[in-house]
Each structure stands twice: as structure tokens, then as C-alpha cells.
Amino acid sequence: MAPMVHGLEAKYAGQIDFFFLDASDPATSALQREYGFQYQPYFVLLDKYGQVVKRWNGFVREQEFEAAFESVLK
């Protein structure tokens, strides 16, 4: 999924900020708990106020991401 996600990151550059966390890094434990991390891959979309808009676990189609991104950008 990484190539697709990085492609979306390039497509939405300047509109959506992407952050990647290493789930095995103890420094990310607090964020994992805060956002309900369960297993990889795990994605969280936040609005401009930091509120969770959508969460995904496992494989996600590019069109699902794009639909959610477009709804947040409106």
C-alpha cells in the first residue's frame, strides 16, 4: 500500500498533510492509544481542527481515500 499512499501524498501536497508513524517505536505509543491503533495498516483522517473524520484498518482502495479527502477539502 505504501506506493499508493505516497502517490496520494504527492497528489494532495499542500492540501493534506501526511504523517507516518512506526508502530514498533515506543515513542508513538501515546498516539496509537489516542487514535485507536489496532494493527497495520491503520489510517486516520483528521480535519483541520484535529478531529477524527475517518479511520481505516487493513487494505483500503485508493478511491475510498480520495472520496474521504475530497469531502474534507470541501
JOLINLIN-V229793 format. One record per residue. N is the residue number from 1. PHI is phi as a letter, one per 40 degrees, with the letter a starting at -180 (none if undefined). Layout:
n->[N:N]
phi->[PHI:PHI]
This chain:
n->[1:2:3:4:5:6:7:8:9:10:11:12:13:14:15:16:17:18:19:20:21:22:23:24:25:26:27:28:29:30:31:32:33:34:35:36:37:38:39:40:41:42:43:44:45:46:47:48:49:50:51:52:53:54:55:56:57:58:59:60:61:62:63:64:65:66:67:68:69:70:71:72:73:74]
phi->[none:d:c:c:c:c:c:c:d:c:c:b:d:g:b:b:c:b:b:b:b:c:c:c:c:d:c:c:d:c:c:c:c:d:b:g:d:b:a:c:c:b:b:b:b:b:c:c:c:g:c:c:c:a:b:b:b:g:c:b:c:d:c:c:c:c:c:c:c:c:c:c:c:c]
